[in-house]
Amino acid sequence: MEVDPYPVSGMSRVFCVLGHPVGHSVSPAMQNAALRRMGIDGIYVAFDVPPEGLPEAVKGLRALGIGGVNCTIPHKEAVIPLVDELSPDAELIGAVNTLVFQGRRITGHNTDAPGFLSAVRAAGVEPAGKRIVVLGAGGAARAVLVALARCGAEIVLANRTLSRGQELAAELNEKLGGAIRVLPLQASLLRDATREADLLVNTTAAGMSPQSDTMPDVPEDAFHAGLFVYDLVYNPHETRLLRTARSRGARGTHGAGMLAHQGAVALELWTGVPAPAGLMEEVVLERLSGGS
């Protein structure tokens, strides 16, 4: 009889992600590979929980003594009233993607801001003090802006709905003491800001499969050799934005690194053990390319 090299025992810790739908998630493959590399007796699974079932699911996981929980769409905001405490990042970002259980007490964390910062630094870019253009003002943008504002970056936020960008910038400027400037996401207005930038971060869904032939409204002549483009889209991992940037001499990378690094931060919160973010990114890319 073949022996399972990674046996699940009565002592195994169980970790999970809650979402709806969640069958497409690469998190189980990514996190289980990390748990094995870390030598932790545990297993990570996905639970499809509809919105109306979230309170009961969290209550049940608390009773079961779950090792840790990730929350994805549509639960990141809905789970906030169900936790006992929010981390500073979760409070600033207004969303929770990680639950840490300590006895009966649940703390809601958001690992996107530190995950983004770690991913950008792993790509060879130090954002502290740099001139940065951020595209979009949704939930992902909030995490990115929190991370960058704390670094003391000089930030221009560009969003199609100007009022939404202005509201977000005003809120974060007040809370973090920053000076985020806001522009409409229009090519003519983005040209100068991008030409002067060291880093361009796309937090919009432009270019995401199946609309992979689209890209944010950044003029081609704004890209330059001193610019690094970080596209949070990771499916496909070679977006039109990245191809265009490279054709003009800029460097760049996809968002699989942020997915891996935010997952690594979650694992470290649950286990107290450093997680292998590089391995986790490899697993994400393998899964997206159709590997087993």
N, C-alpha and C positions, 0 to 999 in steps of 0.2 A: 504494500500500500504506500502511495506517495505521501510524504510528510510535508505538511504546509509549513513553509519557512517563516511565515508571519501568522502564527496561530492566534485566534481570539480566545481568551480565557474568561473565567468568571471574575477575574480581577481587571479585565480590560476597561479602560476609560472610553466613554462614547462621546464623540463630538458631532455636531451637525450644522447644516444650513437650512433655514426656513425660507421658503419662497413660494410663488405661485404665478406661473409654472416654474418648475425648477429642474425638470428632466434634462435640460440642455447644459446645466452647470458643469464646469470643469473643476470646481472646487474639491469634490471628493477625490478625484485622481491626484490633484495637486497636493492636498493636505495629507492623504494617506502615504504618498511617496515621502513627504517630509517627516511624518511620524516614524516611518521605518528607518530613515536615515538618522533620526534623532535617538533611535533606540527606545522609543516610548511604546508601552503596551497599550495601544488604543486603536480606535477605528472611527472614521469620519464618514457620515452618511447624509443624504439629502432627504428632507421631508417636504412634500407638497402640501402646504397649509393655506386654504382659502382665507381671505381677509376676516370673515366672520368667525373662523376657528382659531385665530391667533391668541386671544386671551386664554382659552382653554389649553392650547398647546403649551404656552409659556408656563402656565400653572402646573401642567403635568410634567414638564421637563424639570421644573424646580423640585417637584416631589420625587422624581426619579434619581436626582443627584447627577444630572448631566455634567460632563466635563467642561463643556463650553458650547456656545451657539453663535453662528453667524446669521444675520438677517439680510435678505436681499429684497428686491422689488416683489410685492408692494408694501413691505413691512417696516421699512427703515424709519418712517415717522410714526406709524401706528403703534409701534412697540414702546415708544417713549413713556406713555402713561402706565405701562406695565412693569417698569423697573423702579427700584428704590432710590437710585442715585444716578446722576449723569456725570461722566468725566468732563473736564473743561472743553476738550475738543468736540465732544458730542453736543454739548450745550451751545457752543459757538456755531457749529455747522447745522444744528437743528435736525440731525439724523443719527441713527444708531445702526451700526452694522455688526457689532460684536457684543455679546452678553457674557459677563464674567460672574460666576456663581460662587459665593463665599457663604457656606451654610445655607440659610434660607434667604440671604440677601443677594439681590441682583444689581450689578452696576452696568449701565449701558455705556459703551465706548464707541468711538468712531476712529477706525485705523486708516482711513483714506489719506488724511493730511500727512502723518508720518510715513505712510507707505509711498505716497507720491514723492516726498522729499528724498527718501532713501533710493527710490528708483532713478530719480534724476541724477543724484550723486553717483550712483552705480554706473550711469551712462557717461560719467566724466564731466558733469556740469555742476558747478557750485553756484547756486542762485543768490547767495548772500550779496547784497549791494548791487545786483545786476539790474539792467533795464529789461522788463518782461512784459509781453503782450499776452493776455489771456482771452481766449475766444469763448463766449457763452457765459450764462449766469444761472445755470441750473444747480442741482445738488452737487455734482462733481466739481463744478467751478467753486462752490463755497469752500470745499475741502482744500482745493488747490490754492485759493486766495488766502486762507488761514495760514497754510504752510509758508507761502511766499512772504506774506506781510510780517510774520514773525522773524523772517530772515533779514528784514530791512530792505527788501527789494523795492525798486521803483516800478510800480505796476500801472499798466493801462488795461482796463477792462473793456472789451468790445462785445456788445450784444445787440441783436436785431431790435428788440424792444428796449428802447433807450431808458424808459422810466424804470423798468425792472432792474437794469444794470445800475442805475443811479441809486435806487433803494438799497440794493445789496452793498454797494460801495459805501454809502453813508453809514449803514449799520456796522460794517466791519471797521471802517475808519474810526468810528466812535469807540468801539470796543477794544480795538487793537492799537489805536493811536497812529494809524497809517495815513497814507495820502494817495489812495487809489483813484486814478482819473478814469473817466468813462467816455467812450465813443460809441456811436452807432456802428454795427458790424457792416460797414460798406467799404468797398474797395478804395474809393477815392480818399476816404478819411483814414483808412488803415495804412496807406502807402508810407507816409512819413514815419508813423509810429513803428512799423515793422522794420523799416530801413535803419532806424536808430536802436533797435532791440538786440539784446544778446540771446534771448530765449523767447520762443513763441510756443504757447501751450494751447492746444485745441481740446476743449472740454465738450464740444458739441457732438451730435451724432452724424454730422456730415462725413460721408465716406464709409460709413459702416455698412456691412453686408446686410441686405442685398443691393443697397444703393451705393456700391463701391466706386461708381464712376463720378460721384459728386465730391466736392471739397468746399471748405469755407471760402467766403468771398474775400480772399487775400490776393492782390494783384501779383502776377508772376515777377514783375520787375522789382518787387519789394524784398524778395529773398536775396540774401547775400552770404558771402563766404564766412562771415563772422557770426552767423546766426545758427542756433541749435533749435530744431523743431521737435517738441514732444507731443505726439498725438495720442490722446487717451484711447482712441479706437484701437482695438487689437484683432478684430476680425473684419476684413483681412489685415494681416500685420504689415503689408506693404500698401499703404493707402495712396490715393492720388495726391493728397497733400504732401506726403513724404517724397513721392517720386518727383513732384514739381519742385520742391525745395532742393533736392539733391541735384536736379538739372541746372539749378542756378548757383551751385557751389556750396549750399548750406548742408549741415549735417542734421541727423535726426533719428528718432526711433519711435516704436509703437508702444501701446499701453499695457502690453503683457507684463512688463516689469512692475508697473504699479499694482496690477492685480496680484502678482506674486508677493510683493513686499508688504502690501496691506494684509495679505493672508499670513505672512510670516509674523507680523506684529501681533495678530490675533493669537497665533499659536504660542508666542512668547508670553502673552498675558495669561493664557490658560495653564501653561506648563512651567514657566520660569526658565526655560531652556532656549538658547539661541536657535532660530530656525534657518534652514538652508534655502534662502530666497532664490539663489541661482538655480538650484535643482528645480524648485517650484516653477520658475519661469520656463525652464526646458520642458517640463511636463505640459504646461499650458500650450506652448507652441507645437509640441508633438500632437496633442489632441486636436488642435485647430487644423493641423495639416493632414489629419486623418489617420495618425498613428494609433497603435493599440495600447 
